[in-house]
Amino acid sequence: MNSFIYIPDDSDFTIYNLPFGIFQKENYFAACTRIGDTVIDLYQCMSTSVFKDIHLEESVLCQRYLNDFIALGKPVTSKVRLILQDALLIGGFFDNDMFKGAGIFIPADDVNMVLPIQIGDYTDFYSSKEHATNVGIMFRDPANALLPNWLHLPVGYHGRASSIVPSGVPIRRPSGQTMADGSVKPDFGPTKQLDFELEMGFVIGKNTEMGQSISTAQAEDYIFGLMLFNDWSARDIQRWEYVPLGPFLAKNFASTISPWIVTLEALELFKIPGPLQEPEVLPYLTYKGPKNYDIHLSVDIVTEQGHEKRVSTSNFKYMYWNMCQQLAHHTVNGCNVRIGDLMASGTISGPTSDSYGSMLEICWKGTKPVQMPDGTERKFINDGDTVSMRGWCEKDDIRIGFGPCDAQVKR
């Protein structure tokens, strides 16, 4: 498929992708998609007859969030994407000079991408076996790195939705209590061990009622799409506060997401089998068919002066517990979910040190610092540093990506 719009060779936004987002231009917000370096204003598309074959209210496309659009259901949202795909082809509906000045096509640099969904609740999982094993080796008994429950259920905790921000919003270094080794009382101050966590997030696309559960077979119907996710962490604060109930101030200060939601339909080509799960899981966690995704991931640290170092090259395929299992477990007790809820995978680490998904692992608790191009070193993230995450899929000359997930750390 070839579009009449120019698409750079390494673009995340090919004709095969067409993710959904919300852009802002002054006081105007609208639903949009993107192809190459061009943003497509979906609200302005309504002034044409491109969507004449589906029932689509204009007001749904001119809102601050995508929640009402997602609520139309996949039969509608998927058809919107397919109609746009056809319309953007050479010879398609929009391949006409009459649309050039209609406000439909906007250079990506001329708009500000904002948080695309109103997030009611956010859950973070802990589903990478390699990550959980590494943390267990560092902080517990290396011979028993995984806790007894880890191989039987997708461990998770409820996080803070209010501090999730889109790519480009700076992050402030958090303060909290820490307890140094050998001390008898805690100190208070800015974290000295600010870390990133490389994750993927998935967006809930259908509501459930209290008491209703979602099976692994149903789960994909309830997942609208995926986003890149950086779950910022303050390791020294976390180490002191997390027993017995888990992280609190170490996590709730900020999370960064990419502003584009890539639909499950766009990612269908990249589904692959997951790792063998032993021991055998309980019946409600069993599933059929491939449920993992071959999504390449990278993390770069960019200094305030612009010196850049790649510190991780990982892949979403390494996840032990897949999204369908996570959602089935989340709702097996009757917990209801709502459109716009966000669930994150947990840190994605692979089997080798260059595929670890956090500085805690990459630098192994600070014992193996990363050497930066300017001669400095990093054990964790410094003030002024930007953490830059990317995710993309490639197969049979088809490329689909997630756009930027970047944030600079401020004092």
N, C-alpha and C positions, 0 to 999 in steps of 0.2 A: 504494500500500500504506500503510495506516494502522495504527499500533500503539496499544495501550491504554496504553502508557507515554508520558508527556509528553516531547516532544522540542522543545527551543527552536528557533526559526526558523534560527538561525545555527550550529546544532550540527554538529560533525564526525561525530557518531555517529548517523546516521539508520538506519532499517530497511534501507536499501540497502547499508550498510557492514558492520557486525558483524565488526570486526577481532578478532584474537586477542592475548592478553597473559597475563601472570602477575601476580596481586596478592598482597600480603602483608598480613595482619592479625594483629599480634603474631607468634606462631611458626607461623602457618598460611599455607601457600602453595597457590594453586590456579590452574588455567587459567581464563580468563574471556573474556567479550566485553563490549561496552558498547553501550547504546542510550540516547541523551539523556544524562542525568546519573545513569544507573543502570548499575551493573556487575552482570553475570550470572555467578554462580559455576557453572561447568560441572561441577565435581565434585558439588555439591549437586543439580544437575539429574539426576544418576544415580540419586538416590533416587526419581525418578519414572519413568514409562515412556516419556518423550519420545524416547529413543534406542533404543527396542525393536527397530527395524527394521535396525539396524546393529550389528556386533560391535565393542564399545568397552569396553575394560577400565577399571574405575574408577581403577586406579593410575596410568594415563597422565595423568589429569586432576588429580592431587594430587601434583605434583612441583614442584621449584624452577625447572625450565625446560620449554619447549615441545618440545624436540628429539624426545622419544619420541612425542608427539602428531603432530608433523610427519611422523615416520617411518612413520606409518600409511598415508601416501600421499594424493594428492588425491581419489581416489574416496571415501575416508572423510571427510577433513577438509572437503571441499566439501559433502558430504551433511550433516555436522554443522551447517555454517553455514546451509544451506537449510532444515533442520528447525527450527533456532532462528528463522529468519526467519518461517516459517509459524506457529510457536508463539507469537510475540510480536505477531501481528496481532490486531486486534479480533475477538473470537470464536475466537481460536486456543487451543492447548492450555493455555498459561499464563494466559489471561484467565479466571481462576477465583480466588475469594477464598481457597480452600484453600491456595494457594501463597504468600500474602502473608507468612506467618510462618515459612516453611520455610527461610529463610536463602539463598534463591536470588537475591533482589533486594537489592542493597546500594547505598546512596548512594555515589557516586563519591568524595565528600570523606572517607568513612570508611575508605578503603583506601589503601595505598601501592603504586603500580605500580613494579615492579622490572624489571631486565634480563630480557627474556622468553626469550632463547636462550643456551645455552652456546656461545660463539663459539670454534671451534677455530682458524680462520685468517681473516684479514681482508686484502683487497686493495683498494687505492684506485686508481681510474683517473683519467685526465686527458683528458676527452672532450668538453669544450666548446670549439668552435673560437674563439668570441669570447674566452673566458678565455685560452686558449693564445696567441691573437694579441696580446691586451693585455699579457700578461707578456713575450712576445717583443719587443714594441715598447719596453717599459720597460727591459729588461735586455740586449737584443741589438740587432741591426741591424733598424730598422723596416721596411726594404725586404724583409727575409727573416725575418719574425717567427716563422713556423712552422719547426721543424726538419724536415729532409728526410723523416723517417719518419712525421711526424704524420698526414698524409693517407692513409697506407697501412695503419696498424694502430692499434688502441686502446692507447695508451701507459698503462702501469700500474706499480705497485710494491707490494711486500708490506709491509703496515703491522703495527702492534702490536695484537693482540686484547685483551691483558690490561688496557689502559687505556681501553676503551670502556665508558661508563657511561650510565645512563638519565637522562632529563630530570629536573632538580631537584637533581642532585649538583653541588656547587660544584667549580670548577676552580682549581687553584693556578697562579699565574704561574710558568712554568718559567725556569730559569737555564741558561746555556751559554756557549760562546765566541762572540764577535762580533769583527769586524774593521772598524773605522771607516775611512772613506776617508782616505787619506794616512798611515795608521798603518803602522808596520813590524812590530808584533807584536799579537796578539789580546788582548782583554780578556775577563774572566769576570764574569758577573753576571746579574741578571734581564733577560729580554727587554724591550726598549723598544718592540717592534713586534708586540704580540700581536694576532692576527687570527682571524676566523672564516672558514670556507668553507662556503657553502650547497650542500648535496649531498642526493641521495637514495641510500639503501642498499637492496640487495635480498638476501633470505635464501635460501640454497640449501636445497631441499626433498628432494633425493635424492642418494644416494651414487653415486660412480663408482669404478672400479678404476684403478690405475696403468696407463697405456697406452691408456686409453679417452678418446676425445674426444667433445664434445657439439657437434652442428651447430646452426646458427641455427634450423633447423626444429624441433629437439628442445628448444631452450633453455627455452621457456616451461614445459615439463613439469618442469624442474629448478628453477624459481624459485617459491618458496612465496608470497612477498609482499614488500611494500615498506615502508620506514620513512624518516622524516626523519633527516638525518645532518649534524652539524656537525663538520667535520674541523679542529679548532683548529690554528693554525699560528703559529710564532714567526719572523717574516720576517727579522729581522736575524741570528738563529742560522742560519736556512736559507741565507741568501745566502753565508755563510762556509763552511758545511760541505757543501753539496750537490754540489760538483764533486769527484771525477768520478762518484760513485755515487748521488747523490740525497739527499733529506732523511732525517735520522735523529732527532737530539734535537729538531729543530724541529717534529716531528709526533708522536712516540711518547708524549708526556706525557699526552694526553687526546683523546678524541673523544666527542661526545654524540649519543645517538640518542633518538628518540621511543619510548615504551614499547609502542606498539601496532603490530602487523604487519597491514597492509591487504592482503588477498589479491588476486592477479591477477584472480580471477573478479569481484571487486567493482569492479575498475578497467576491465573489458572495454569498457564504454560510452565510455570516455574515450581509447581508442586512436586515434592519428592518424598520417598519414605523416610521416616525418622529412625533414630537409633533403636536397637533392640532393648526392650524394657524387661529387666529381670530384677526381682521376682515378678511373676505375673500380677498385673494390676487387678483391682476389684472390678466386677462386671460393669459398673456405671462409668468406668474410665476406659473401657475397651473401645476400639474404633476400627473402621474398615477403610482401606485405601490410603494413599499418601496424604499426610496432613502437615508435613513440614514444608518450608519454602527455601529455595536456593537463592538467598539474597546476600550479595557481597556487601561487606561493611568495612569502613575505615574510620580511623580517628587521627586527626592531626592536632598538634599543639602549635600555635602561632604566637610568637612573642610580641610584645608591644611595638618592637622595632621591625616586625615583619619577618623574622626568621622562623622557618617552618620545619617541623619534624613529624613524620608519620610514626605513631607509636603503636598502632594496632591495625591489623588486617584480619578481620574475622568473617563469620558467616552465620546467618540466622538458622541454617540447616542443622547446626550443632545442638539445638535445644532438645533436651531430654523429654520435657513435657510440652506438648503442642497446644495451640490456642484452643482447639476444640475440647481438650481435656481440662484446660484451665477454666473455661466457661462452664463446663459440666460440673466441675468440682465447686465452683463459686456458687452455683445455684442449686446444688443437690439437696441443700437443707431448706429450700423454699425462698432463698433470698431473691428479691426481685431486682431486675436491671431496667434501666431507662435509656432512651435514645440520647446519645451524646456521652454516656458514661465511657470512661477510658480505662483500659487495662494494659499494663505494661508487662513485658516478658520476664523482667529481671535481667541482670547483667549477662551478656552473651559472650562467653569465653570458649575458645576452641582448644584443641589438644596441645598446641605448642605455644611457647612464650610470646611469639609475635602475634598470636591471635587472642590474647587475653583482653578482656573488656573493661579493665579498670587499672588505674595507676597502682592501687594496692597490690595487684598481682604482677603487673609489668615490672615494677620496681621491688617486688617481694618485700613489702613492709619497709621500704626505704633502703634496703641493703644493696640494690642494684640500680643506681640512678641512671636515668636517661640522659645521654649527652646531646645537647642542643647545638645547632650549627654555629651559634655565636660564642661557643666555649663555655656557656653556663650549663648547669645540670638541673634536672627535675626529679624529685622524689614524689612530689604531688604538684598541684597547680598553683602557680604564682599569681599575684595581683598583676593585672595587665595582660595576662595570657588569654588567648581565645581558644576554646576547644571547638573544633570543627569536625562534625560527623557527616558521613555520606553513606548512602545505601543504593544499590542498583542491581538489576538482574540482566543477564545476557544469555541468549540462546537463539540459534538459527538466524543470526543477524538482526534479532529483535532486542532492543534495549528499553528498559523501563527503570526509572529512578525516582527518588523521593524528594529531591531538592535539598537545600541546606538545612542543617540543624546546628547552628553556630551561636555561641554566646561568649562575651568577654567578661572576665572577672574584674570587678571594681573594688576599691578599698571601702 
